[in-house]
Every structure is written in structure tokens, then in C-alpha cells.
Amino acid sequence: MKLDIIGDIHGCYDEFHALTVKLGYDWSEGVPLHPSRILGFVGDLTDRGPNSLGIVDLVWKLVMVHKRAYYVPGNHCNKLYRYFLGRKVQVTHGLETTVAEYEALSSAGQTDIKNKMIELYEHAPLYHQLDDKKLVIAHAGINDALLGKQNNKVQTFVLYGDITGETHPDGSPVRRDWAQQYKGKAWIVYGHTPVREARFINHTVNIDTGCVFGGNLSALRYPEMDVISVPSSMPLVEEKFRSFN
């Protein structure tokens, strides 16, 4: 099994295109396809970037039509899904950019992308266990005690990380550094927390290198464990990146 697992895209369509071309994918059929490799997505396809709905459409085609990608939802995917179901959500923290794209569409366009996002989300597992369970893709990660389980605790962990219940002054949740304590043998590949360079620790890899905050869009090549990146076109927002020093 050969995968290229891409970090949080957040609507950065041009960078996604550039990264897949760099990885050797062919776009002649309108989606990135490779003769011997497939894509993996750690979630957070949307919000803050310039073309969130284009990414949703593309990932839906790869997963649901071509069957040539693995996708797990992130917390931003979850919020957009709930928005499309008509549930009450706050249109903040980046969702406002995706909603603005959505509201600019025709009625038919709105129905189409809403249905695709709902279908993509409802067919996605909370996390993927792949390659005879030697590889796990989970948006914010997962610890070894939760692997193999499907419950509310798992959903909270994979969407938001190992949260303490406390919040930072900006309202974001305080999260424990679960990767520091991970003892499992499976590789856990995740995103959610932007870092300036992919973080390898204890058989875990954080591949979210903060494209939407002016960092890079990165892919982990598995099983080679190489990281391939392209630079972001967005302005750098240094305070959005987490340091583990």
C-alpha cells in the first residue's frame, strides 16, 4: 500500500494542485490520479482558504466516484456538515469564508455541493486503520487505548484532540500533547495543530504544516515516510503555529 497523506487543506486549492503535481499525480481526468499511489486526507478540507467548496467537490469525486482516496473528517468538516443539515452552528472561525462561497452559488450549485459534503461526511469513518492496521489516519490523532473503538470519546478525540475541558484566552480548547505519550506500534498520521515542520514523535506524524496560515501544504509519503511540501500563497500568521520546544 502506497499513500500520500496530505495535511489540513482549508480551501487552499492551488497549493493542493501544486503538491499533487509534485507528487507525480496526473490531472488529465480532472482529478489527481496516480498509477500506483492513492491520496489520504486528514480532514479540515474547508474554511479560511479561497476555494473550500472546490476542494470538497474534488475530494468527493476522488473518494465516492473514483475510489482513489481515503478521507477522515476534521472538526471544520464536522461543523460544515452540521451547517448543511440546518443545525445551529456559529458561522465563525473560518466557516464564514465557506458560507460566503456557498451563498454565491446558484440554487442548483448549492444543492449539489451540500449533497456532496453530506455524502462524503456520512461515508467517512472517524479514523482509518490501513495496511493491516500498521497505519492510522485520524484528524487530530488517536491514542492506542481508543484504537478499534467507535464512541463519543473517540469522536471527540479524533475531531478536537486530547482536550482538557479548559480553554485558552482566545476560546480555543487546551489540548494535551497526546503524541508525547503514545506507545503504540501503528503509525498515527494526523493534523489539526499547525506546526512549521512535520512533527515525528513516537510513531506519530503531524502533517499539518499550516498552509492556510502561510506555512506549507505537506504530504507524508507512506511507507517511505518522506515529507513533500509546497509553499503557501497565504500571508504568514506566526502565532497560529504551535511550538513543542
N, C-alpha and C positions, 0 to 999 in steps of 0.2 A: 504494500500500500504506500503510494507516494502522494503526499498532500502539500499544498501551500496554504498555510493558515494565516489569514490576514486580520490585523488588529482593527480596532474600532474605526469605522469609515466616517461616520457622522456627515454623510452627504458630500464628501469630497470625491466626486465622480471622476474628475480629470486625473487626480492622483491615483485613483484605483485603476483607471485605464493605463496610465503610465507604468504602474507597478506590474500589472499582469503582462504587459508587453515585455517588460524587462525580465519577467519570469519565463518568457517563451510561449505565452498563450496567443492563440490566433483568434482574431475578432471578425473573420470573414463572414460568419453566420450571425453577426450582431451581438454575440456574447463571447466571453473569453473561454476558449476550449483548448485543451492540450491533449496530444495523443496518448500520454502515459501518466499524467498527473491530474488531480482534481483540486478544487478550492475548498477551503474551510473558512467559515466566518464566525468570529467570537461574539457577534451581536453588536448592538448600537450602530445600526446602519444609517440612522437618521439623526436630524436635529443639529442646528448651529451652522452646518455647511451649506453650500449653494445649491446642491441638487440632491436632496434627500429622496424625493419620490422617484427619480431616475435610478437610484441605487435599489430601492425597493422593487421596482419593475424588473431590473436586471437579475437580482438575486432570486426573485420568484421564478423567472424563466430558467435559471440555472438549476434550481432545486426541484421545482414542480414539473417542468417540461422536459428539460434535458437530463435530469437526474445526475448532474455532474458537479454537485457541491453539497457540503454539509453546513448546516446553519443552526446556531442556537440563539435564542433571543437574549437581548440585554434589557436593562431597565428602561432605556429610552424606547426600545421596541415595544415593551410591555405597556408603556404609557400611551404610545400612539395607537396600539391595538385597543386599549380601553376607550380612547377618544373616538375611534371609529365605531365602537359598539354603542356610543352615545352615553357612556358613563361620565360622571362629573370628574374632570381632572383639571388641574391648574395648567393653563397654557403658558408655561414659563420654563426657564432652564433649557432653552433651545427648542422646545416644541413649537413655540410661536413661529419660527422660521419654516418649519414643515407645514404648519397650518396655513401660513401665507401662500406657500406653493399650492397647497390643496385648494384653497379658495380661489386661486387664479385659474383653475381648470374649468372646462365646460362641465355641465351636469353629467354627461356620459363619461368624461375623463375622471371625474370624482368617483363615480360608481365603480369604474374599472380598477382604479388604484386602491380604493377601500377594500374591494373584494379580494384583491391580490394580497394585501397586507394581512387581512384576516385569515385567509387560507394558509399563507406562509407561516404565520404565528401558530395557528392551531395544529399544524402538522409537525411543528418543531418539538423535539424533546427538550427537557430542562438542560440536559447535557448529553453529549455524545461519548460513548465508550467505543473505541475503534481499535483495529489491529490487534485482535484477541485481547482487548482490554489493556493493552500496553500504552494507549494514548487516550486522553480525555480532553474534550473541548468544552469549556464552561465559561460563560461570560465574565463573571467576577471571581471564578475559581470554585473549588470544592475541596473539602478535606477528606482524608481517607475514611473517616468514620461514617461519612454520608454517602460514599460511593455505593451504587447498587440500590439506593433508596429513592423514593419519589414521595415527598410530602411537603407540607408548608415550610418546614425548616429548611429543606433542600432548596425550595423555590426562593426563599429569602436570601440564602447564601449565594446561589448562582447569579441572582439578579443584582444584589447590592453588596456582596462580600460579607465578611465576618463582622457584622455591626454590633456595637456595644449597647445601643439604645440611646446614647448621648449624641449631641450634635455640636459641630463647630460653630463659631460666631456667624458664619455665612449660611447656616442652616443645613449644611451637608452632614451626613452621618459620620460619626467617629468609627473607624474600622480597625480591627486588629490585623497585624501582619501575619495572616494565616500561613503564608508560604514559608515563613521562617521556621514554623513548627512542623511542616509537612514531612511525614516519614514514609509515605507510600512509594511503591516501585513504578507505578504508572506515571508517565509524563502528563502533567496538567498544563494545558496551554489556555491562557485566559487574557483578558484585557481589563477594561473598566477604569483602572487607575493609570492616568498618563505618566509615563516615565520617559526621560530623554533618550535612553537606550534600552533595548530589550533586556529584561532582568531575568537571569538564570540563577535559580537557587533551589536546592533540594528536589530535583526532578520537576520543577515548575518553571514556566516561561511566561512572563508578562510581555505580550507582543503589542500592547497599545502604546505607541510612541508619539501620541498626541498630534496627529495630523491636523485636526481642526483647530488646534491651538498653536499652529505654526511649527510643529516638530517635523516628524516624518510619518509616512504611511509604510508600515513594515509587514513582511510576511516571514513566517518561520517555515523553512523547507524541512519536511519530515519524510524519511527518517534521518536525513543528513544533519539536521539541527543547525543549519546555516540561516542567518538572517539577511534578507534582501530588503532594501528600503529605497524610497524615493522622497525627495524633499517636498514639504508642503508649500502651497502658494498663499497660505493664510498668514496673517501677522502673528508674530511670536507673542504669546502670553505666558511669560515665565512662571508666574505664580500658580498656574494650573498644573504644573508638573510636580510629582511627588519625589522627594529625595529620601532614600533609605539609609543615608550615612549615619 
